[in-house]
């Protein structure tokens, strides 16, 4: 099966970026951003992540409903504050429209906060609820989960960036970006 391709166009102002497959967005983040953020925020990120994993496990042990987990633990705890940065972690990517000086912009959590939390829950369970492993090994390799792309406030509307309908794989292929200008780095 041939991999789907997404081309991100360039201008004289921005470096050319071509996404060959879904791994490239993760690779781009890991190659260009992860280590800079890790050096600066590793201790803080580990501390927040550790606390949120313990909170997740407590809520599960106390019989929290899926709705409770989604509304509070997945979205707020792990999705927005999982590494202590509510605004996410910049990928260095920006839309063409957001690159215009003076336009209102926001950081779009590429995967969506709730989906980040659900994925972490699955991985935590898969790894036998091993907090030490998740904090000290897994987190660094998966820091990309919190990556954001700078978009305009208009582009960030729900009819332009579709929410809660795509898998992580599809989101890494930007299939949920329906009415968003070209991406640059």
N, C-alpha and C positions, 0 to 999 in steps of 0.2 A: 504494500500500500504506500503510495507516494505521500510524503509529508506535505501538509499545507504550507504555503509560503505567504508571508506578509512583507511588503516592501515599505519601508519608512523612507520618505524622500528627504533630500537635503536642499539647502540653499547656501549661499556664500557665508551666511551667518552661523550656520549650524553644521556640525560634522555629520557626514553620511552614516546612516545606520540601516542595516538590512537584517531583518529577523528571518532566519531560515526555518526555524521550528520552535516549538514551545520552550525547549530547553534554553534557547538563546536569550530570552528575557532574564531568566535566572542566572545564566552565565554572565550576561552583561552586568547585572547587579553585583554578582560575586566578584567579577574582575575589576569593576570600576568604583564600587561604593562600599562594599561590605567591610573590608579591612580598615578603612578610614573610620567608619562608624564604630567598629569593634574596639579599636584602640581607644577611642574617646569614651565609649559608653558600656564597655563589657561588664564591669562590676555592677553598675546600675541596672543594666538589662538582665543580668543573671539574678539579681535580687528580686526584681519585679516578677520575672518569670517563675522563680522558685515559689514565691508567695501565691501567685495565681494558680500554679499547679496544685499546691496544697489546698487552696480554696476549692478548686474543681473537685478534687478527691473528697473533700469534706461534704460538699453539696451532693455528690453521687452517693456517698455513704449514708447521708441523711434522707435519701429518697426524693431528691428534687425532680420535678417533672421536666420533660423535654422543653416545654415552654419557658419554665424558669431558667433552665440552663441557657437556652437561646437568648432570652432577653437580658440576662445579667452576666452570666459567666462567659459565654461565648463572645457576645458582642462587645460588652464593656470591658470585662476583665481581661480576657485573652486577646480579643481583636483590637481594641483601641489602646489598652494599657498593658498588654502582655510583656512589652519590653520597656515600659515606662514612657513611651512617646505617643501621646494621643493622636498626634498628626501623622503618625507613621514614620517610615524611613524613606528619605528621598532616593529615587532611583537615578536621578539626574536627567530623566526624560521629561519633555515638555511638549505640549501641542503647539502648533504654529500660531493659533489664535491667542494662546496664553502667553506667547513670547512678546506680544505687543505691549509696549510700555503703557502703564496706567490702566490696563484692563483688569477687572476683578478676577482673581484666580483662586483656586483651592487645590489641595493635594487629594487626589482620588486614591483611596486604598484599592489597589488593583484587584485584589481577590475579594474584598468585602469583609468587614469586621466579623460578622457572624460566621462566615465560611472559614475564616482563619481559626476561630475558636473550635468549630466542629472538627476541623482537620487535626488540630493539636490534641483534642480529646481522643480521636482515633489512634493517633500515633502514641500517645501516652499509654493507652490501654494495650496497644500492640507491643509496647516495650515494657510490659509487666509493671506499670505504674512506678517505674524506676526514676524518681525525681533527680537523683544525682546524675544519671546518664543524660536525661533530658536537658538539664541545666548546663552541664559541663561539656557535653559533646554534641548533642542533637541541635541545640539552639544556634550555635555558630553556623552549622551547615544549612540551617533553615531560616536564617535571618531574613531572607528574601520574601518570606510570607508577608511581612509588614511593608513591603515596598510600595511607594506611591508614585503617581505620575501627575505632574502639574497640568491642570486643565482650567479653562475658564469656568466661572460660576454658571454660565449658560450651558456649556458642554456637560456640566456635572448634573444636570437635571435628569430625572429618571427615564424620560423618553429618549434621551441621547445616550446615556450609559445605562444599559438594562441591568436591573438588580434581581438577584435571587433566582435566576433562570439558567445559569451556566455553571458547568463544572470548573474546577480549578484549571484543568487542562485547556478548556475552551477560553477561559479568561486569560491564560498565558498566550493564547493565540489572538487575543483582543476581539473575540467574537461578540462580546457584549458592548463594544464601542461602536454604536450605530451611527451617531451623528457627532463625530469628533474630528477636528482638523488633523492634518498630518502630524506625525510625531518626529521629534528631533532630540538629539542629545547634546 
